[in-house]
Amino acid sequence: MTDLAWIDTALTSARPQALGALLRYFRDLDAAEEAFQNACLRALKSWRQNGPPRDPTAWLILVGRNAGLDHVRRQAKQEPLPDEAEVSDLGDAEDALADRLDGAHYRDDILRLLFTCCHPDLPATQQIALALRIVSGLSVKQIARAFVVGEAAMEQRITRAKARIAKAGVAFETPGAVERSERLGAVAAMIYLVFNEGYSAGPGEAEARAPLCDEAIRLGRLLLRLFQAEPEIMGLTALMLLQHARAAARFDAEGQVILMDEQDRALWNPSMIAEGLALIDKAMRHRQVGPYQVQAAIAALHARAATPQDVDWPQIDLLYASLERLQPSPVITLNRAVAVSKSRGPEVALAMIEPLEPRLSGYFHFFGLKGALLRDLDRLAEAREAFTRAIALANTAAEAAHIRMHLDHLGGDGANPPGQAAPRH
Amino acid sequence: MLYAILCYNDEEIVGAWSKDYDDHIMARLDVVHRKLAREGRFTGAARLLPTTAATSLRKGDQEPLVLDGPFVETKEQLLGFYVVDCADLDQALETARDLAEANPGVGGYEVRPVAMFVPGSGLS
């Protein structure tokens, strides 16, 4: 790694903590960002000359705070900036600050910074853009690329989101236990949004959006270091790791979706799987079930199976049943039906999804699964009808092509591939 | 004399390495491993998962306390380590409890999954 690359990584990893502390100090997002930016510029110069400081985060907070104060002073009196050497010569001050830095304080700083981005007034897309800009420090250009929109449009989206937050105000008092846990829940949901923005990308966009998955995982690990005993944060991080581990196997060379059963498991990332499994193991010990943990446990059963035939479908059926209790939703029942078709047969699964039709009448995956179940039951005319409706509802060309392949098989010799329609692949 | 060489770095920075850079470093380390193996001095190497995957067992007067996260040293020093094959975290913690029972008192154990293990006999 070159010096510059090392400094860049160090600045990125210090960013949430340093910016969070500066936000507490200046109580204004723009002022905090500007102070942090200033500190980074000075770090580029000073760290290259003098080597990295003992505690880069403490260095950035102290220099950022001084830079911010300079700015305030300058505006008030138009005084000249102090000598660069004076500011960089932190010496004892840095040590003293590093000693005072107490984990609990920092924890709330970072949580506050993340929480500002998930204000309930902000639509999901703005929350994600804001988190990537503020917490992760991605440039507007990088974010615009990930969202496949123009830079000017993204700039505007972020500016609008910031204005909304400024109007709503940020809560600076130290949160109580209940409030802290609510914030943590909102932040976890926002991180999963960032992840899904990357994960749900089609093959054409996958490469531009993969960094969003990496970034979400990094934020998950960050939260985990701050809140070590939160099983849902372990579950969230495990879920993201186990899903992202399959990234290299999810599309073929032509950009077609490869469903999990047909993926080359040798392409799954073993160290991400190991980390995901370790985290879900840790979470389970708490015996406090939650939606992220259950979803991670389902992903873990897929990851643990050496071949598609080894997947423990009865267990997945049970896990979806508990997810239905935690978060009742027709889409979850639909996913459960996939497991049911594998463990108890297509007839039971079909009976399970038929009542969902009024609520899922516009949902591609519903008709995809319905068609596959009808085909497995040899009700071919009805299967054809369901597949045709699925094609009409397909969200991407790849989805449509996949169902068309099923339709073509129907016309053939009746050699049926097994039922498949899980939205997650 | 056997020596243990413990590896320290900033896990956030190492975690942010690109795959290419990570592969590059692992290939460079592999050269060192192979040299040691040729000299008959390589007994194994392990790369650990991040500290976020750690669970700790703290010994005391009472039943050992299981805590999420790495072992936080206050007055203890690292005095030894085991590499144990376990079915899951529960079994690993059970093993740590056995060790605590055999060696009661202060201190404790950090149980950390091994991400990658290069056995000494695996290289030639």
Chai-1 contact restraints between the chains, C-beta under 6 A:
chainA,res_idxA,chainB,res_idxB,connection_type,confidence,min_distance_angstrom,max_distance_angstrom,comment,restraint_id
A,T9,B,I13,contact,1.0,0.0,6.0,A-B,restraint_1
A,T9,B,A16,contact,1.0,0.0,6.0,A-B,restraint_2
A,S13,B,E12,contact,1.0,0.0,6.0,A-B,restraint_3
A,R221,B,T52,contact,1.0,0.0,6.0,A-B,restraint_4
A,L224,B,T52,contact,1.0,0.0,6.0,A-B,restraint_5
A,R225,B,T52,contact,1.0,0.0,6.0,A-B,restraint_6
A,Q228,B,D68,contact,1.0,0.0,6.0,A-B,restraint_7
A,Q228,B,G69,contact,1.0,0.0,6.0,A-B,restraint_8
A,A229,B,D68,contact,1.0,0.0,6.0,A-B,restraint_9
A,S271,B,A115,contact,1.0,0.0,6.0,A-B,restraint_10
A,A274,B,A115,contact,1.0,0.0,6.0,A-B,restraint_11
A,E275,B,L49,contact,1.0,0.0,6.0,A-B,restraint_12
A,E275,B,A53,contact,1.0,0.0,6.0,A-B,restraint_13
A,A278,B,L49,contact,1.0,0.0,6.0,A-B,restraint_14
A,A278,B,A53,contact,1.0,0.0,6.0,A-B,restraint_15
A,A278,B,P113,contact,1.0,0.0,6.0,A-B,restraint_16
A,D281,B,D88,contact,1.0,0.0,6.0,A-B,restraint_17
A,D281,B,L89,contact,1.0,0.0,6.0,A-B,restraint_18
A,K282,B,T55,contact,1.0,0.0,6.0,A-B,restraint_19
